[in-house]
Amino acid sequence: MCAIGWAIAGQAQRNGWFGLDDRQTQAQSSAQQQASPNGDATDTNNAAGASALNKSESAPKPAAEHHGNSPDCPDTDCISILVNGDLLFHAGLWNQFAVNPTATDGTAFDFTNLFEPMRKYIDASDIAICEFETPVAQRGGPYSAYPIFNIPPEVADAAAHVGYRACTHATNHSWDQGAAGIARLWDTLEADGIAQTGSYKTEADSTKPLVIDSPTGGGKLGLVTGTVSLNGMTADQDWQVDRLRESGDPHHQSDIDRAVAKAKAAREQGADVVAVAMHSVQEYLDYADSWQVSEAHELADTGAFDVIYGAGCHCAQPIENYNGTWIVYGLGNAVTESAGPDTIVNNQGVTARIQFAGKKGQSGTWRVSRIDWTPSANETRGKYQWCSLASDHPDGTCWNETQDAAVRERIANVIYSMGADRNVVREWNITAEQAARQRPSK
Protein backbone atom coordinates (compact mmCIF):
# COMPACT_ATOMS: atom_id res chain seq x y z
CA MET A 1 0.00 0.00 0.00
CA CYS A 2 2.96 2.27 0.59
CA ALA A 3 5.24 3.95 -1.91
CA ILE A 4 7.99 1.57 -2.92
CA GLY A 5 11.46 2.90 -3.39
CA TRP A 6 13.56 1.55 -6.18
CA ALA A 7 17.17 0.98 -5.29
CA ILE A 8 19.80 3.59 -5.74
CA ALA A 9 22.36 2.96 -8.47
CA GLY A 10 24.42 -0.15 -7.92
CA GLN A 11 21.91 -1.85 -5.61
CA ALA A 12 19.29 -4.47 -6.32
CA GLN A 13 15.73 -3.29 -6.70
CA ARG A 14 13.70 -3.75 -3.51
CA ASN A 15 10.08 -3.37 -2.40
CA GLY A 16 8.70 -1.43 0.47
CA TRP A 17 10.15 1.50 0.17
CA PHE A 18 6.08 15.71 7.55
CA GLY A 19 -5.37 28.62 5.10
CA LEU A 20 -2.52 28.94 7.78
CA ASP A 21 -3.96 28.84 11.29
CA ASP A 22 -5.16 31.97 13.03
CA ARG A 23 -1.77 32.61 14.59
CA GLN A 24 -0.14 33.42 11.27
CA THR A 25 -0.48 35.95 8.49
CA GLN A 26 -2.00 34.70 5.28
CA ALA A 27 0.45 36.68 3.21
CA GLN A 28 3.56 34.83 4.40
CA SER A 29 6.28 34.68 1.74
CA SER A 30 7.69 31.35 0.52
CA ALA A 31 11.10 32.00 1.99
CA GLN A 32 11.11 34.06 5.20
CA GLN A 33 8.96 35.87 7.76
CA GLN A 34 9.99 38.72 9.99
CA ALA A 35 8.79 38.84 13.57
CA SER A 36 7.24 42.11 14.74
CA PRO A 37 9.46 44.14 17.10
CA ASN A 38 8.57 44.30 20.75
CA GLY A 39 9.27 46.74 23.51
CA ASP A 40 8.91 49.94 21.50
CA ALA A 41 7.01 51.81 24.19
CA THR A 42 8.41 55.25 24.95
CA ASP A 43 8.03 57.63 27.87
CA THR A 44 4.94 59.81 27.55
CA ASN A 45 4.66 60.64 31.25
CA ASN A 46 7.31 63.33 31.53
CA ALA A 47 5.08 66.41 31.85
CA ALA A 48 6.47 69.71 30.56
CA GLY A 49 7.97 71.89 33.28
CA ALA A 50 8.44 69.06 35.78
CA SER A 51 11.35 69.84 38.09
CA ALA A 52 12.38 66.21 38.57
CA LEU A 53 12.32 63.05 36.44
CA ASN A 54 10.82 59.91 37.94
CA LYS A 55 13.06 57.32 36.28
CA SER A 56 11.09 54.33 37.52
CA GLU A 57 8.03 55.58 35.66
CA SER A 58 9.57 57.18 32.60
CA ALA A 59 12.18 54.62 31.51
CA PRO A 60 11.27 52.65 28.35
CA LYS A 61 9.77 49.26 29.04
CA PRO A 62 12.29 46.44 28.47
CA ALA A 63 11.77 44.20 25.45
CA ALA A 64 9.89 41.03 26.25
CA GLU A 65 12.08 37.95 26.40
CA HIS A 66 11.29 35.39 23.72
CA HIS A 67 11.19 31.92 25.20
CA GLY A 68 9.66 30.06 22.30
CA ASN A 69 6.38 28.19 22.23
CA SER A 70 7.38 25.42 24.62
CA PRO A 71 6.84 24.68 28.33
CA ASP A 72 10.25 25.94 29.39
CA CYS A 73 13.33 27.64 28.03
CA PRO A 74 16.65 27.16 29.82
CA ASP A 75 18.22 30.19 28.15
CA THR A 76 17.30 33.66 26.92
CA ASP A 77 15.71 32.39 23.70
CA CYS A 78 14.29 29.19 22.31
CA ILE A 79 13.07 27.91 18.95
CA SER A 80 10.85 24.83 18.81
CA ILE A 81 10.26 23.00 15.56
CA LEU A 82 7.66 20.31 14.96
CA VAL A 83 8.56 17.57 12.49
CA ASN A 84 6.77 14.40 11.48
CA GLY A 85 6.83 11.83 8.71
CA ASP A 86 5.76 11.67 5.10
CA LEU A 87 2.53 13.02 3.71
CA LEU A 88 1.92 9.87 1.69
CA PHE A 89 -1.26 9.77 -0.40
CA HIS A 90 -2.73 6.92 -2.41
CA ALA A 91 -6.12 6.93 -4.11
CA GLY A 92 -7.67 4.92 -1.28
CA LEU A 93 -6.85 7.79 1.05
CA TRP A 94 -7.61 10.83 -1.07
CA ASN A 95 -10.90 9.40 -2.36
CA GLN A 96 -12.22 9.38 1.22
CA PHE A 97 -12.04 13.17 1.19
CA ALA A 98 -13.38 13.87 -2.29
CA VAL A 99 -15.97 16.61 -2.64
CA ASN A 100 -15.93 17.22 -6.38
CA PRO A 101 -12.71 15.63 -7.72
CA THR A 102 -12.75 17.46 -11.05
CA ALA A 103 -13.19 20.92 -9.52
CA THR A 104 -10.41 23.35 -10.43
CA ASP A 105 -11.13 26.01 -7.80
CA GLY A 106 -9.50 24.27 -4.82
CA THR A 107 -12.68 22.54 -3.64
CA ALA A 108 -12.08 19.11 -5.21
CA PHE A 109 -11.03 17.60 -1.87
CA ASP A 110 -11.28 18.69 1.74
CA PHE A 111 -8.55 17.15 3.90
CA THR A 112 -9.15 19.41 6.89
CA ASN A 113 -10.45 16.66 9.15
CA LEU A 114 -7.56 14.35 8.24
CA PHE A 115 -5.05 16.77 9.74
CA GLU A 116 -7.13 18.52 12.42
CA PRO A 117 -5.97 16.54 15.52
CA MET A 118 -2.38 17.65 14.79
CA ARG A 119 -3.33 21.27 15.45
CA LYS A 120 -2.89 21.16 19.22
CA TYR A 121 0.69 19.92 18.77
CA ILE A 122 1.43 22.43 16.03
CA ASP A 123 0.03 25.23 18.18
CA ALA A 124 2.40 24.14 20.96
CA SER A 125 5.42 24.59 18.63
CA ASP A 126 6.98 27.53 16.82
CA ILE A 127 7.63 26.19 13.32
CA ALA A 128 5.85 23.09 12.01
CA ILE A 129 7.60 21.41 9.06
CA CYS A 130 6.07 18.78 6.77
CA GLU A 131 7.74 16.23 4.50
CA PHE A 132 5.92 16.43 1.15
CA GLU A 133 6.58 13.01 -0.34
CA THR A 134 5.21 13.49 -3.85
CA PRO A 135 4.44 16.04 -6.57
CA VAL A 136 0.92 17.42 -6.92
CA ALA A 137 -1.35 17.39 -9.95
CA GLN A 138 -2.95 20.41 -11.50
CA ARG A 139 -6.25 21.29 -9.86
CA GLY A 140 -8.94 19.00 -11.18
CA GLY A 141 -6.51 16.19 -12.02
CA PRO A 142 -5.67 13.82 -13.49
CA TYR A 143 -4.28 12.12 -10.38
CA SER A 144 -2.09 9.06 -9.98
CA ALA A 145 -0.64 7.01 -7.13
CA TYR A 146 2.10 4.37 -6.97
CA PRO A 147 4.46 4.03 -8.70
CA ILE A 148 4.39 7.50 -10.30
CA PHE A 149 2.58 9.92 -8.02
CA ASN A 150 0.50 12.97 -8.92
CA ILE A 151 -1.71 13.73 -5.94
CA PRO A 152 -4.45 16.31 -5.29
CA PRO A 153 -3.00 19.76 -4.53
CA GLU A 154 -5.63 20.26 -1.85
CA VAL A 155 -3.27 18.28 0.40
CA ALA A 156 -1.05 21.38 0.51
CA ASP A 157 -4.04 23.59 1.23
CA ALA A 158 -4.94 21.46 4.26
CA ALA A 159 -1.33 21.39 5.47
CA ALA A 160 -1.30 25.18 5.42
CA HIS A 161 -4.66 25.38 7.15
CA VAL A 162 -3.61 23.17 10.05
CA GLY A 163 -0.51 25.30 10.62
CA TYR A 164 2.50 23.86 8.79
CA ARG A 165 4.78 26.81 8.08
CA ALA A 166 7.40 25.02 5.97
CA CYS A 167 7.78 21.82 3.96
CA THR A 168 10.73 19.87 2.62
CA HIS A 169 10.34 17.99 -0.67
CA ALA A 170 13.57 16.30 -1.66
CA THR A 171 12.34 12.69 -1.85
CA ASN A 172 12.65 9.59 -3.98
CA HIS A 173 9.43 10.68 -5.73
CA SER A 174 10.48 14.26 -6.46
CA TRP A 175 11.05 13.51 -10.15
CA ASP A 176 7.87 11.43 -10.65
CA GLN A 177 6.35 14.18 -12.82
CA GLY A 178 9.61 15.76 -13.93
CA ALA A 179 10.19 19.49 -13.85
CA ALA A 180 6.48 20.18 -14.33
CA GLY A 181 5.62 18.31 -11.13
CA ILE A 182 8.26 20.20 -9.18
CA ALA A 183 6.90 23.49 -10.51
CA ARG A 184 3.32 22.61 -9.57
CA LEU A 185 4.32 21.66 -6.02
CA TRP A 186 6.46 24.78 -5.63
CA ASP A 187 3.72 27.09 -6.90
CA THR A 188 1.02 25.41 -4.79
CA LEU A 189 3.01 25.65 -1.55
CA GLU A 190 4.00 29.21 -2.36
CA ALA A 191 0.37 30.18 -2.96
CA ASP A 192 -0.52 28.59 0.38
CA GLY A 193 2.13 30.65 2.18
CA ILE A 194 4.29 27.65 3.06
CA ALA A 195 8.07 28.12 3.01
CA GLN A 196 9.86 25.30 1.19
CA THR A 197 13.09 23.70 0.12
CA GLY A 198 14.26 20.49 -1.56
CA SER A 199 13.30 20.64 -5.25
CA TYR A 200 13.42 23.69 -7.46
CA LYS A 201 12.03 25.47 -10.50
CA THR A 202 15.20 27.50 -11.09
CA GLU A 203 18.89 27.11 -10.38
CA ALA A 204 18.83 30.42 -8.54
CA ASP A 205 16.22 29.05 -6.13
CA SER A 206 18.33 25.93 -5.57
CA THR A 207 21.23 27.97 -4.21
CA LYS A 208 19.19 29.97 -1.71
CA PRO A 209 19.11 28.71 1.87
CA LEU A 210 15.74 28.60 3.59
CA VAL A 211 15.71 30.77 6.71
CA ILE A 212 12.53 31.09 8.79
CA ASP A 213 11.87 33.48 11.65
CA SER A 214 10.40 32.00 14.79
CA PRO A 215 6.98 33.63 15.25
CA THR A 216 7.75 34.11 18.94
CA GLY A 217 10.85 36.11 18.03
CA GLY A 218 13.14 33.58 19.65
CA GLY A 219 15.50 33.33 16.68
CA LYS A 220 15.84 32.04 13.14
CA LEU A 221 15.87 28.52 11.74
CA GLY A 222 17.81 27.39 8.67
CA LEU A 223 16.49 24.30 6.90
CA VAL A 224 18.42 22.00 4.53
CA THR A 225 17.37 18.67 3.01
CA GLY A 226 18.38 15.90 0.61
CA THR A 227 17.31 12.50 -0.72
CA VAL A 228 19.48 9.46 -1.33
CA SER A 229 17.45 8.30 -4.34
CA LEU A 230 15.19 9.33 -7.21
CA ASN A 231 13.95 5.77 -7.74
CA GLY A 232 16.43 5.15 -10.52
CA MET A 233 15.42 8.28 -12.44
CA THR A 234 17.70 11.20 -13.25
CA ALA A 235 16.68 14.83 -13.09
CA ASP A 236 17.35 16.97 -16.15
CA GLN A 237 19.70 19.11 -14.04
CA ASP A 238 21.36 18.00 -10.84
CA TRP A 239 20.34 21.21 -9.05
CA GLN A 240 16.63 20.43 -9.47
CA VAL A 241 16.53 18.12 -6.43
CA ASP A 242 18.71 18.29 -3.34
CA ARG A 243 20.58 15.00 -3.01
CA LEU A 244 22.50 13.11 -0.33
CA ARG A 245 23.81 10.17 -2.32
CA GLU A 246 25.53 7.29 -0.58
CA SER A 247 29.22 6.96 0.09
CA GLY A 248 30.89 5.54 -3.01
CA ASP A 249 28.63 7.44 -5.39
CA PRO A 250 30.73 9.90 -7.45
CA HIS A 251 28.42 12.72 -6.31
CA HIS A 252 28.52 11.87 -2.63
CA GLN A 253 31.07 14.42 -1.49
CA SER A 254 29.64 17.21 -3.62
CA ASP A 255 26.21 16.53 -2.08
CA ILE A 256 27.66 16.82 1.42
CA ASP A 257 29.54 19.97 0.43
CA ARG A 258 26.41 21.56 -1.01
CA ALA A 259 24.39 20.82 2.13
CA VAL A 260 27.13 22.33 4.29
CA ALA A 261 27.38 25.37 2.01
CA LYS A 262 23.64 25.95 2.37
CA ALA A 263 23.91 25.66 6.15
CA LYS A 264 26.73 28.21 6.21
CA ALA A 265 24.78 30.54 3.93
CA ALA A 266 21.76 30.23 6.24
CA ARG A 267 23.89 31.27 9.20
CA GLU A 268 25.26 34.20 7.22
CA GLN A 269 21.65 35.25 6.73
CA GLY A 270 21.03 35.15 10.47
CA ALA A 271 19.99 31.56 11.20
CA ASP A 272 20.68 30.73 14.83
CA VAL A 273 20.19 27.00 14.28
CA VAL A 274 20.19 24.79 11.18
CA ALA A 275 18.33 21.50 10.76
CA VAL A 276 18.85 18.98 7.96
CA ALA A 277 16.20 16.51 6.77
CA MET A 278 17.38 13.23 5.20
CA HIS A 279 15.06 11.18 2.97
CA SER A 280 15.85 7.46 2.88
CA VAL A 281 14.46 4.55 0.83
CA GLN A 282 15.01 1.36 2.85
CA GLU A 283 11.52 0.67 4.19
CA TYR A 284 9.77 -0.73 7.25
CA LEU A 285 12.86 -0.97 9.47
CA ASP A 286 12.88 -0.46 13.23
CA TYR A 287 16.57 0.45 13.10
CA ALA A 288 18.65 2.94 11.14
CA ASP A 289 20.07 1.45 7.95
CA SER A 290 23.71 1.74 6.91
CA TRP A 291 23.14 4.78 4.67
CA GLN A 292 21.23 6.62 7.36
CA VAL A 293 23.91 6.05 9.98
CA SER A 294 26.90 6.84 7.77
CA GLU A 295 25.28 9.86 6.13
CA ALA A 296 23.95 11.31 9.38
CA HIS A 297 27.28 10.84 11.14
CA GLU A 298 29.15 12.43 8.25
CA LEU A 299 26.79 15.41 8.28
CA ALA A 300 27.14 15.71 12.06
CA ASP A 301 30.93 15.59 11.82
CA THR A 302 30.91 18.73 9.64
CA GLY A 303 29.64 20.74 12.59
CA ALA A 304 27.24 22.57 10.28
CA PHE A 305 23.98 21.21 11.70
CA ASP A 306 22.24 21.47 15.06
CA VAL A 307 19.90 18.54 14.49
CA ILE A 308 19.37 15.85 11.84
CA TYR A 309 16.05 14.14 11.22
CA GLY A 310 14.73 11.72 8.65
CA ALA A 311 11.75 10.33 6.77
CA GLY A 312 11.24 8.06 3.78
CA CYS A 313 11.43 4.67 5.46
CA HIS A 314 7.73 4.79 6.41
CA CYS A 315 8.65 3.54 9.87
CA ALA A 316 9.49 4.87 13.32
CA GLN A 317 13.22 4.62 14.01
CA PRO A 318 15.64 5.40 16.87
CA ILE A 319 16.84 8.72 18.22
CA GLU A 320 20.59 8.98 18.81
CA ASN A 321 22.99 11.50 20.25
CA TYR A 322 26.14 11.20 18.16
CA ASN A 323 29.09 13.22 19.47
CA GLY A 324 26.74 15.93 20.71
CA THR A 325 24.44 16.06 17.65
CA TRP A 326 20.92 14.72 17.99
CA ILE A 327 19.69 12.50 15.15
CA VAL A 328 16.06 11.43 14.71
CA TYR A 329 16.46 8.68 12.12
CA GLY A 330 12.90 8.00 11.01
CA LEU A 331 9.53 9.62 11.72
CA GLY A 332 7.35 7.13 9.88
CA ASN A 333 4.28 8.50 8.10
CA ALA A 334 2.26 11.48 9.20
CA VAL A 335 -0.76 10.50 7.11
CA THR A 336 -1.14 7.50 4.81
CA GLU A 337 -3.43 4.83 3.44
CA SER A 338 -3.47 1.71 5.62
CA ALA A 339 -1.14 -1.15 4.76
CA GLY A 340 -1.59 -4.82 5.63
CA PRO A 341 -0.05 -6.93 8.41
CA ASP A 342 3.28 -7.49 6.64
CA THR A 343 3.98 -3.74 6.50
CA ILE A 344 1.83 -2.55 9.36
CA VAL A 345 4.49 -0.11 10.60
CA ASN A 346 3.54 1.95 7.53
CA ASN A 347 0.41 2.95 9.47
CA GLN A 348 2.39 4.45 12.34
CA GLY A 349 4.41 7.60 12.85
CA VAL A 350 6.19 9.92 15.24
CA THR A 351 5.65 13.63 15.70
CA ALA A 352 8.52 15.35 17.48
CA ARG A 353 8.99 18.83 18.87
CA ILE A 354 12.68 19.68 18.92
CA GLN A 355 13.54 22.68 21.08
CA PHE A 356 16.74 24.67 20.65
CA ALA A 357 17.90 27.00 23.42
CA GLY A 358 20.43 29.82 23.21
CA LYS A 359 20.82 33.53 22.78
CA LYS A 360 19.42 35.14 19.68
CA GLY A 361 22.16 36.30 17.32
CA GLN A 362 24.96 34.70 19.34
CA SER A 363 26.56 31.72 17.63
CA GLY A 364 27.93 29.00 19.86
CA THR A 365 25.20 29.43 22.48
CA TRP A 366 22.58 27.19 20.88
CA ARG A 367 21.90 23.52 21.61
CA VAL A 368 19.00 21.06 21.62
CA SER A 369 17.46 21.34 25.08
CA ARG A 370 14.60 18.84 24.74
CA ILE A 371 12.87 16.54 22.26
CA ASP A 372 9.22 15.75 22.94
CA TRP A 373 7.67 12.98 20.88
CA THR A 374 4.28 11.39 20.40
CA PRO A 375 3.53 8.17 18.52
CA SER A 376 0.67 8.35 16.05
CA ALA A 377 -1.78 6.22 14.11
CA ASN A 378 -3.16 6.91 10.65
CA GLU A 379 -6.73 6.17 11.74
CA THR A 380 -9.16 7.31 14.40
CA ARG A 381 -11.68 4.59 15.18
CA GLY A 382 -11.93 3.30 11.64
CA LYS A 383 -11.63 6.52 9.66
CA TYR A 384 -8.56 8.07 8.11
CA GLN A 385 -7.35 10.76 10.48
CA TRP A 386 -4.07 11.50 12.25
CA CYS A 387 -4.38 10.28 15.85
CA SER A 388 -1.95 10.55 18.78
CA LEU A 389 -1.20 7.29 20.57
CA ALA A 390 0.33 9.09 23.56
CA SER A 391 -0.32 7.72 27.03
CA ASP A 392 -2.45 10.76 27.97
CA HIS A 393 -4.91 9.73 25.19
CA PRO A 394 -5.49 13.26 23.84
CA ASP A 395 -7.48 11.91 20.88
CA GLY A 396 -9.16 9.08 22.75
CA THR A 397 -8.79 5.63 21.22
CA CYS A 398 -7.13 5.46 17.80
CA TRP A 399 -7.49 1.79 16.80
CA ASN A 400 -8.44 0.10 20.07
CA GLU A 401 -6.99 0.20 23.57
CA THR A 402 -4.96 -2.99 23.19
CA GLN A 403 -3.45 -2.13 19.81
CA ASP A 404 -2.84 1.48 20.81
CA ALA A 405 -0.90 0.42 23.91
CA ALA A 406 1.12 -2.19 22.03
CA VAL A 407 2.15 0.22 19.27
CA ARG A 408 3.01 2.95 21.78
CA GLU A 409 5.27 0.54 23.66
CA ARG A 410 6.86 -0.74 20.45
CA ILE A 411 7.66 2.77 19.20
CA ALA A 412 9.04 3.78 22.60
CA ASN A 413 11.37 0.77 22.60
CA VAL A 414 12.54 1.67 19.10
CA ILE A 415 13.12 5.34 19.91
CA TYR A 416 15.32 4.57 22.92
CA SER A 417 17.14 1.60 21.34
CA MET A 418 20.25 3.69 20.58
CA GLY A 419 20.56 5.05 24.11
CA ALA A 420 18.72 8.39 23.87
CA ASP A 421 18.76 10.23 27.21
CA ARG A 422 15.24 10.09 28.64
CA ASN A 423 15.83 13.39 30.42
CA VAL A 424 16.07 15.04 27.01
CA VAL A 425 13.93 12.76 24.86
CA ARG A 426 10.53 12.27 26.47
CA GLU A 427 7.02 11.34 25.52
CA TRP A 428 4.93 14.43 24.86
CA ASN A 429 2.07 14.82 27.34
CA ILE A 430 0.06 17.53 25.62
CA THR A 431 -2.77 17.27 28.16
CA ALA A 432 -0.55 18.15 31.12
CA GLU A 433 1.18 20.82 29.09
CA GLN A 434 -2.08 22.51 28.14
CA ALA A 435 -3.32 22.37 31.73
CA ALA A 436 -0.11 23.99 32.95
CA ARG A 437 -0.49 26.80 30.43
CA GLN A 438 -4.01 27.51 31.65
CA ARG A 439 -3.06 27.78 35.32
CA PRO A 440 -2.99 31.42 36.47
CA SER A 441 0.48 32.70 37.26
CA LYS A 442 1.16 33.57 40.89
N, C-alpha and C positions, 0 to 999 in steps of 0.2 A: 504494500500500500504506500510505502514511502519512496521518495526519490532515491534512485539507485545511482551511485557514483561509479562511472567507469574508471579504470585504473589510470594513474598517471603514466607517462611514457616509460617504457622499460619494465612495467609490471603487468601481471596477468589481469585480465578483466575480472571484476568481482561484483557480486550483487550486494544489495543492502546499502548501499550507500548505499533575532530578537527584531468637525473643525477642531483644532487644538482645544484643550480644556480651558475652563474659565480663568485659569491663572495666567494665561499667556496671551500675547497679542496675536491677532490673526494675520498680521502683516509681516510676520517674522521672515527674514531673508533666508536663502538656502545655505548660507555660509556661517554667519555670526549674528549674535544679538548683543546689544549693549545694555547693561543694567543701569537703572536710573540712579543718579547720585543721591546720597542721603546726607543729612546733617547740614543743610544749607540755611538753617535759620539764622537770622542776624538780630542784633540788639535793636529793639524799637522802644525800649523803656527809658532811655536816657533823656529825660525832659530837658528842653532848652532852659538855660539859666541855672540849672542845678549846681550847687556849690560843691558837691561831692559825688563820686561815682560808686555805686554799689556793685562791685565786681561779681558778687555771687549771683546777682540777678541779671546783669547785662552781658556777661560773657557768652559767646556763641555756644549753642548746645553741641556736645561732642557727637561725632558721627557714630551711628549705631554699629556695633560689631556684627559681623556676618558669620554666623555659625553654621550655615548650611541647613538643609531640611532633613535633620536627623536628630535622634534623641539626645545626643551629646556631641560636644566638640572639644577635644583635649588641647586645642591650640586657638590662636586668634581667629583663624578661618578654616572652613571645611567645604569640600565639594563632595556631594554624594551622587553617584551614577547608578542607574538601574539598568541591568542587562539581563536578557533572557534568550532563549534559543530561537531556532528558525521559525519564520512565518512560512509554513509549508502547506500549500493548497493543492488539493486534487478535486476533481469534479464532484466526488461524493461529499466533500465538505462545502464547496461554494454553492452547490445546488440547494443546500438546506437554507440558504439565505437569499435566494433569488426573489426579486420583486417583479421585475420586468427585464429579463436578461438581455434583450436587444436594445434597451434604452441607451441613448447616447448622452444623456444630461446628468449622469452621475447617480441616477436612481435605479440602476439595473439590479444592484444587490445592496443589502443593508446588513453589514457585519457588526453593527454597534453592540448587540447583545453578546456576540462571541467574545469580545474583548472586555466588556464592562467590568467584570470582577477584578481585573488588573488595576483599575483606577485607584483604589485605596493605597496600593503599593507605589504606584507612580506618583500619587500626590504626596507620599512620604519620602520622596527622593527629589533631587534637584534636576537631573538630566536623565531622561529615560531614552534608551538607545535600542532600536530593533535591529534584527538581522533579516534583511529582505532576501529570501532565498532565490527568487526567480524574477524574470522580467514580467511586465504587465502588458496586456493586450490594449488595443485602442478601445475606447468606450463603445460598448455595444457588441464587442467580439470581432472575429471569432476567438474562442478560448481553446486552450489545450493543456493537458496535464502530462504525466510521465510518458515518454522520456524527454520530450521537448516542451518545456512549459511556456505558457502564455496566459496568465491568470487575470481575473477581473481587477481593474485598477481601483475599484471601490475598497479593496483591501487597504490601500494606502490612505484613503479617506478616513476609514475607521481607525487606523493606527494614529493618525493625527488627532482625531476626535477624542480618543481615550487619553492622549497626553504624551505620546512619543515625540521627542523634540529632535531626534536625529536617527538616522538609519545607516548601517553599513550594507554594501551589496557587492562585495567581491566574493563570489561563490563559484562552485563547480557548474552552476547553471547560468552564470552571467552571460554567456555567449549563445544561449539557446535560440535567441531570435536575432543574433548578430547585432550590428550597430544600431539598427532600428529599435530593437528591444531595449537596449541601454538608453537610448534617447527617450523612449516613452516612459521608462521608469524614472529617469532623471527629471523630466518635465512634470510628471505627476506628483512626485515628492516635492518638487519646488513649488508647484501650485498649492500644495497642501501646507506649505510653510515648514517643511521638515528639512533640517540640515542633513547633508549626505556626503558619503565618500565611498570609493571602492571601484566603481566603473564610470566611464567618462565619455561625454560627447566630443570633447575637444582635448587636444594635448595640453593646452594652457590650463584647463581645469584639472588635469591629472597631476600637475606639478604643485598645485595649491594645497597647503595643509588645511585641515578642517579645525577651526578653533571656535569653541562655543563658550559664551559667558554663562556662569551659573546665575540663575534668576534671583538667588538670594544675595548676589554680590560677593560671594565667598572667594571667587577666583575664576580662572579660565581653564577649560579642558581642551587638550589636543587629542584628536582621534585619527588613528592610522589602521589600515586593515590589509589583508591579503589572502588569497586562496592558493592551495597547493595544486589544484587541478581545474581544468575546463572540460572534463569528461572526454578527453582525447581530441577536442577541437582546438583550433588555433585562431586567436583574434587577428583581424586584419593588421592591427598595429599593437605592439606590445604594451603601449601606454594605456590602451583602452580598458584594461582590467588590472588592478593591483594584484601582484602574484607573490607567493612565498614558496617557490619550488624547492623540492627536497635536495638535501646534500647529494652531490654527484651530478645533478643537473647542471649544464653549462651556464644557466642563468641564476643559479642559486645565490652566489655572492652578490650579484648586481641587485637581486631582489632585496636581500638584507640591507645593502647599502642604500637603496632607494627608500626603504621604510625608515631607516635611521635618519636620512636626510630630511624626510618629511617631519619626523619628530623634532629635529633641531630647528627646522623652519617654523614649526608651531611654537616652540619656546621663544624664538626670536620675535614672534608676533604676540607674545605675552602669555602663552599657555603656562600655567603653574604646574600642571600635571599632564602626562600623555599616556593614553591607553592604546593598546594594539589588539585588534580582533583577528584571530586566526581561523580560517575555514578549512576543515579537514574533510576527508572522504571515506575513511575506514568506518564502517557503520556498526551500531548496536553493541559497542564495547563498554564494559564497566571499568576500563582502565585506559590510560593514555597510551596511544600507539607510538611506535618508534619515531615517526615523523613529528608528531606533536611534541614529544619530549625533547628531541634534538633541536627542533626549530625554536621552541619556546626558550630553551636554555641558551641557545645562541643569541636570540633577541635580548634576553635578560642580561647576558654577559656584555652587551654593548653599553649598558648603562643608560640607554636612551628612553626607557619606558618605565613607568611607575606601576603598571599592572598589565597583565596579559590574560586575555580570556578567549574562549573558543566556542565554535558551533560547527555544524556540518555532519557530526557523527550520528545525530538523532538519538542521543543517549546522554544520560547524566554521567559525569566523570569526576575524578578526584580534584581537590584543591591542594596545591602544594606551595610551600614557601621555599624557593630555590635561591640560596645566597642573598636573601633579603628581598627578593622580588616575588610577589604573589602571582600565582598562575591558576586560573580557573579553566581546566582543560576542556570541559564540555558541558553545555547548558541544556542539551536535549532539544526538544521542540517547544516553542511557546504555544502554537496552535497547529493542529494537524488532523487529517482524517485518521480514523482508528485502524491500526494494523492488527493482525492475528496473533495467536499465542507464540509463534516462533520469533516474532519481532515485536513483542509487546512493549519493550522499553521505548519504542517509537512514540507511544502514547503518553509519555511522561516527560517532565522537564524540570528545570530549576530556574527560578528568578532570584537574582542576587543584587543587593544594594552594596556597592563598594564605596566606602567613605575615605576620602583623603583629608588629612589635617596638616596645616602649616600656616604660613604667613603670606598673605597675598602679595605677589610681586617679589618675593624673596626666595630665590632658588636655593636648594639644599635644605629647606626647612620642611618639605612635604614628604609624607609617608602614608601608607594605608593604615588607618587606625582601627577599622573594623570591617567585616564582611558579614552581612546578614543574608540568609538564604531561606527560601521556601520551596519545597517540592510542589509540583503541580500535575494535574491531570488534564487531559484534553476534553473531558466530558463532565457535565454536571447532571447527575441522575438521569442519564440516558439521552441527553441532548448535547450537541457540540457547543462547548463553552469552556473557556479557561477556568480552572478551579484550583484553589490552593488546598494542598494536602497537609498543611501545617497542623501541629498538635493543638492549637487553639481553635481549630475548625472555623475559620472566619467565613467560609462559604457553605458551612454545613457539610453534609456528606457529598462526596464527589461520585465515586462508583458505589461503594457500600462500605460500612465500617470496617469490615475485615480486610478487604482489599486495600482500602485507604491506609490502614495502619501498616500493612505489610509493605506497601510501596514506599511509605515514608521511612520505615526502618531500613529498607534496602538502599534507598538513596542516601540516607545518612551514613550508612556503613561505607558506601562508595566514596562520598565526599571526604571522609576522614581517613581513607585508606592509605594516603601518602603522608600522614602525620600532621595534618593541619592543626594549629593551636586552637583549641576550643574557646579560649579566652578572646580570640580575635574573630574566628569563624564560628558563628552561632546561628541556630535556627531563629528565624524572624517571627516574633510574636506580635503581630500587628494589632491584636486586640488590646494587649497590655500597653502597647505604645500609644494607641489612640486614647486610651483611658488616662494615661499619664499626661498627655497634652491637654486634656479637658479639665484637669484638676486646677483649681485657682491657685495662683502663686501666693506665697505667704508674704 
